[in-house]
Structures are given as structure tokens and as C-alpha cells.
Amino acid sequence: MRTILAILLCTAALFAAGDNSGRRAPGFALPDAKMQVFDLADYRGKIVVLEFLQTACPHCAGFADVLGRVQQKYGDKVAILAVVNSGGDNQNTVAQYISGHGITYPVLFDAGQMQYSYVRSMRFDTPSVFLIDASGTIKNDWGYSLTTRDIFEGNALMSEIDSLLAGKATPRKTKK
């Protein structure tokens, strides 16, 4: 009986670890290339799209276009923050990425700790994106895969944002 209970508890913990929805978004304050610090708390009251990217990632480059459309459609109602890991990118690669994609939202540098507090894994797919509601709760998250392509290449992210703005619960994602 104890063995079965232990297995059930471990299984529940594993499922909970992979599900970020409903979890308070971990706070952070990270610099951009100009050393301006951006704090998640400053965006309370707005929906935040938080992206983890690598400048050499082709899917991240395509997602930059989607985020540009999000920015045009929603303006100040939605904040977009992108985060790169300073172990894989530097000021030069980020500056080229920003210039090449016409990015106007902040691209922040992380040493990995903040990223880990969201992804909760040492390995993850890029791009990865978290949708945070106005009260600071993670409503959904996606890593790039065949099943999430419409988030990263189509209009599904805007549908999720529309649902949040309308005060509706966003449907739970399919697993990454």
C-alpha cells in the first residue's frame, strides 16, 4: 500500500512540475544591452508575453514577426519581453538580431537563473513563451514543436491574448 501511495505522489509531483498554468510568474529584474533594467513588477496590470530565445534559432526569428504583429495589434495593452541567455548570446549577436528583425520591445540578458525559474528544466526548446495575465499569473506556456506551430507561426497567440483581454479563461495547452 505504501509503495502505491508513493508512486501516486511521485506521479502527481511530476505532472505538477510540467504544468506552469496558474503559477505565480517568478519576479525578475534584468538588464538590456544598454544596461537599462526591466522589472516584471513594472508590468503589473498588463498582459505580458515573455519569450526565451536564442539569436541563432530560426524559429525564434520567425516568432519575432509574430511578436511584431502582437505589438501592432495590442499596443500598450500587452507588454512583450524577450530574454536571451548570456552564455549563448552577447551584446553583438543581440544587437544584430534586434536590427535584423526591427524589434522594438526589450531584449534582456539572463545568466540562466531567471530562465530556470520559469522553465524549471536545464534543457528546453527555443523559442519558449509564457503568457502572463495582468495579475502576474502564468496562464499558459509553450515550447516550439509541431503541435504548437500556430502559436509561433500563426495567429493562435493572438487568440490566447484576446481570451485574456475578454476575461475568459484560456484553454489549456497541449503538451510540448
C-alpha positions in Angstrom: 0.0 0.0 0.0 2.8 2.4 0.8 4.5 1.7 -2.5 1.3 2.5 -4.4 0.9 5.7 -2.4 4.5 6.7 -3.1 4.1 6.1 -6.8 0.9 8.2 -6.9 2.6 11.0 -5.1 5.6 11.0 -7.3 3.4 10.9 -10.4 1.4 13.9 -9.2 4.6 15.8 -8.5 5.9 15.1 -12.0 2.7 16.3 -13.6 2.6 19.4 -11.5 6.2 20.2 -12.3 5.4 20.3 -16.0 2.3 22.5 -15.7 3.0 26.2 -15.2 -0.5 27.5 -15.7 -2.0 29.1 -12.6 1.5 29.5 -11.0 2.6 33.0 -10.0 5.2 34.3 -12.5 8.6 34.4 -10.8 9.8 38.0 -10.4 12.9 39.3 -12.1 14.8 42.4 -12.9 17.1 42.0 -15.9 19.2 44.4 -18.0 19.1 45.0 -21.7 22.2 45.8 -23.8 22.1 49.4 -22.6 22.1 48.3 -19.0 18.5 49.6 -18.5 16.9 47.2 -16.0 13.4 45.8 -16.7 11.4 44.5 -13.7 8.4 42.3 -14.2 6.6 44.1 -11.4 6.6 47.2 -13.5 4.2 45.4 -15.9 1.5 44.5 -13.3 -1.9 45.3 -14.7 -0.8 44.4 -18.3 -0.7 41.1 -20.1 2.9 40.1 -20.6 4.3 37.8 -23.3 7.6 36.5 -22.1 9.8 34.9 -24.7 13.1 32.9 -24.2 15.1 32.9 -27.4 18.5 32.3 -29.0 19.5 34.7 -31.7 20.7 31.8 -33.9 17.4 30.0 -33.7 15.4 30.1 -37.0 12.1 29.5 -35.2 12.9 32.5 -32.9 13.5 34.7 -35.9 10.1 33.7 -37.3 8.4 34.3 -33.9 9.9 37.8 -33.9 7.5 38.6 -36.8 4.5 37.2 -34.8 5.5 39.3 -31.8 5.7 42.4 -34.0 2.1 41.7 -35.1 1.1 41.3 -31.5 2.7 44.6 -30.6 1.0 46.4 -33.5 -2.4 44.9 -32.7 -2.5 45.4 -28.9 -0.1 48.4 -28.4 0.2 49.2 -24.7 -2.4 46.6 -23.6 0.3 43.9 -23.9 4.0 44.0 -22.9 6.5 41.9 -24.7 9.8 40.9 -23.1 12.4 38.7 -24.7 15.2 37.1 -22.8 18.4 35.6 -24.0 20.9 33.6 -22.1 24.2 35.5 -21.8 26.0 32.1 -22.0 24.8 31.7 -25.6 24.4 35.2 -26.8 26.2 38.5 -26.3 25.6 42.2 -27.0 26.7 41.9 -30.6 24.5 39.0 -31.6 21.5 40.6 -29.8 22.1 44.0 -31.5 22.3 42.3 -34.9 19.1 40.3 -34.1 17.2 43.4 -33.0 18.3 45.3 -36.0 17.7 42.5 -38.5 14.1 41.9 -37.2 13.1 45.5 -36.4 12.4 44.7 -32.8 11.3 47.5 -30.6 10.4 45.5 -27.4 13.1 44.9 -24.8 15.6 42.0 -25.2 17.0 41.2 -21.8 20.1 39.3 -20.7 19.9 36.5 -18.2 22.7 34.3 -16.8 20.2 31.3 -16.7 18.8 31.6 -13.2 15.7 33.5 -14.2 15.1 31.3 -17.2 15.3 28.2 -15.0 12.8 29.7 -12.6 10.3 29.7 -15.4 11.2 26.6 -17.4 12.2 24.5 -14.4 14.5 22.4 -16.5 18.1 22.6 -17.6 17.0 21.8 -21.2 14.2 23.4 -23.2 13.3 24.3 -26.7 13.6 27.8 -28.1 11.6 29.7 -28.6 9.7 29.2 -25.4 6.9 31.6 -24.5 4.9 32.3 -21.3 1.7 34.2 -21.3 1.2 36.1 -18.0 -2.0 37.8 -17.1 -2.5 41.2 -15.6 -2.3 39.9 -12.0 1.1 38.2 -12.6 -0.2 34.6 -13.0 1.2 32.3 -15.8 -1.9 31.5 -17.9 -0.1 29.3 -20.5 3.3 28.4 -21.8 4.6 26.8 -25.0 7.8 25.4 -26.3 8.2 25.2 -30.1 7.1 21.9 -31.5 4.9 20.6 -34.3 1.8 20.8 -32.1 2.5 24.5 -31.1 3.5 25.9 -34.5 0.3 28.0 -34.7 1.4 29.9 -31.6 4.9 30.6 -33.1 4.0 31.0 -36.8 0.2 31.7 -36.9 -2.4 33.6 -35.0 -3.0 31.3 -32.0 -1.1 33.5 -29.6 -3.4 36.4 -30.5 -6.4 34.2 -29.8 -5.0 33.4 -26.4 -4.4 37.1 -25.7 -7.9 38.0 -26.9 -9.3 35.5 -24.4 -7.4 37.1 -21.6 -8.4 40.6 -22.5 -12.0 39.4 -22.7 -11.7 38.0 -19.2 -12.1 34.4 -20.4 -10.0 31.5 -19.2 -7.5 30.4 -21.8 -7.9 26.8 -22.9 -5.1 24.6 -21.5 -2.4 23.9 -24.0 -1.4 20.6 -25.5 1.8 19.3 -24.0 5.0 20.5 -25.6 
